[in-house]
Each structure stands twice: as structure tokens, then as C-alpha cells.
Amino acid sequence: MILLPRDNTLPSFSTQRCRKHFYPGGGTLAITMRLAGSITRPAIKKIQALEAKYGNAIPADVYWSAGAAERDAFRQYAQGKTDRRSLNGPFHLHHNEEIRQFIYESILEEERRGGWKIAAFSLMPNHIHLVVKHTHTTRHMGTVLRLWKSFTAVHCNRILGIKGQPFWQAENYDTVVKTGAELRRHIVYTLKNPVAGGLAKTWQDWPGNYCGIEGFRI
């Protein structure tokens, strides 16, 4: 397999919060960003199994050994959000056309500003899949993402008419893409996410999809 080229003169960064993050200078990354309050389907299934076993008296060691998403899901479950739809929301990227269009254009604008080069992205109802190559000459990808999320959060909350509430989850899920085969796999996964979720028949039908590689075929 051929390694994807990197520009080692661009800034790199690594950090660890709830998850480890490595942002190589000039590297290609597959990134997932979720709306604040939304829970992944695997997390929902896991927390439902825990609730069925322990009820609301989940042992502390079980609670703290779970991931952050599972703990968030359990807290919501304990507050009465027991159906998958209420746990899985909000769905601003699907129900609010103004927000969806703004986020869509903001991702493209970040490319024009030199932050990243887009391979593909998909706007799902409560999260975003983004495959991009870091290109900023003075900011590492962690800073590029933080500033983009901050800017879009302020604008989207203004659209929603709310203040002082997070729009995005603080953590991202990100993977360094090292080979051409991995890149293709992440692009296909990203573009076919709406199809897998039953939201569209083909990836081209989904208005939140974008492919930056001309002539790319699935």
C-alpha cells in the first residue's frame, strides 16, 4: 500500500482528553463530530442493556468503566429519555435547513481559507463525517477544528435562538488515514452513511453529501 503524502513542515499536535488525538502536520484524517446531547446507536444499545440489568442503581464501577457517551446516555435514560429517538437527538442538521446549509457552506469555506482539503463529508441528522487533509500553514488540525466548531456553534445557536448552550460535543472521533486503501474505505463509509441509515437510496441522493475527488466511484 502507498502511504499518503504528508507535509512535515506543517504543525502537528497530540493531546489526550477522554480520547487520544494525534493531528499530524499535513496528514489526512477521518473525523466525526456529533451535536451536543446526541448519543451513538451502539452507546444506546449498551446503556439499555445496563439499565435492563441494574435499573437506575447501576454500580459505580460499571458506570465509570463505561465510555463518556455511555455515561451521558445513562444520565439521560435516568431522566426519562428511554426511547432511542429522544436519546439519539437533537437532529438540527436534518430538521433545520438553514443550519444544514450553513454547516455545508462552512466546511467548503474552511477549504477556501486554507484550513483543510476536502476528500468527502456527510451531514447526518445529528453528526458529521468529514475526511480532510490538513493544509493550514500555522495552525495544527486541532486548532482548525476548535475554531471552526466555535464559529459554527455561535452562528447555529443564533439561528436556534438560544445562548449559553453547547452546539457540538467537545470531543471528536478522529483517525489518521495512512494509505490510499484506507482513504477510499473512509470516503465510501462517509458517503454511504445516509444509505446505511435508511435516509437515501443512493449516496448521490443525500443533500448533505459532498465528494471532493472528481470522478470518484463507489
C-alpha positions, 0 to 999 in steps of 0.5 A: 500500500502507498502511504499518503503524502504528508507535509512535515513542515506543517504543525502537528499536535497530540493531546489526550482528553477522554480520547487520544488525538494525534493531528499530524502536520499535513496528514489526512484524517477521518473525523466525526463530530456529533451535536451536543446531547446526541448519543451513538446507536451502539452507546444506546444499545449498551446503556439499555442493556445496563439499565435492563440489568441494574435499573437506575442503581447501576454500580459505580464501577460499571458506570465509570468503566463505561465510555463518556457517551455511555455515561451521558446516555445513562444520565439521560435514560435516568431522566426519562429519555428511554426511547432511542429517538429522544436519546439519539437527538437533537437532529438540527442538521436534518430538521433545520435547513438553514443550519444544514446549509450553513454547516455545508457552506462552512466546511467548503469555506474552511477549504477556501481559507486554507484550513483543510482539503476536502476528500468527502463529508456527510451531514447526518441528522445529528453528526458529521463525517468529514475526511480532510487533509490538513493544509493550514500553514500555522495552525495544527488540525486541532486548532482548525477544528476548535475554531471552526466548531466555535464559529459554527456553534455561535452562528447555529445557536443564533439561528436556534435562538438560544445562548449559553448552550453547547452546539457540538460535543467537545470531543471528536472521533478522529483517525489518521488515514495512512494509505490510499486503501484506507482513504477510499474505505473512509470516503465510501463509509462517509458517503454511504452513511445516509444509505446505511441509515435508511435516509437515501437510496443512493449516496448521490441522493443525500443533500448533505453529501459532498465528494471532493475527488472528481470522478470518484466511484463507489 
